[in-house]
């Protein structure tokens, strides 16, 4: 029996549930059960294709059966990147796996050597990555703060150790460590 042979009702969909539609694997980003005054109930969803990263909305009839995709999360340590290729090592069996920048998406902006992330695997093939919500990065370049800069006020661009540019408060200096939200790319706080 294939992993996709297990069916799930649209009434059981939750954020993070993985389903298979037309041979592609999707994860549910948002869902809403709708019971209109007239007509049948339905489930409005926003789903994300794990292979392409494309997100779109789709409506299903309430109670409709969909094949559930069993996606495995494997904890892997980032070893190094060369060009467009990124090498990871499984933390349990020490097997190495290479992913492309396309498979990592925006995750490439936040990867640091020895960082552990979850690689999403479907039927033995990597489908994408699940980056932590926040990462701690060191500021390597930014304009010096002016005397009197306080917590409130403007922001300035700062280059992080990974090369990503983040808007930070005026009081942040080179060498400081800051927490950055990987979903939005925004400064959260000092580390």
Secondary structure, DSSP 8 states (H G I E B T S, - for coil): --GGGSEEEGGG--TT-EEEETTEEEEEEEEEEE--SSS--EEEEEEEETTT--EEEEEEETT-EEEE---EEEEEEEEEEETTEEEEEETTT--EEEEEHHHHGGGGGT--TT-EEEEEEETTEEEEEE--SEEEEEEEEE----TT--SSS-EEEEEETTS-EEEEETT--TT-EEEEETTT--EEEE-
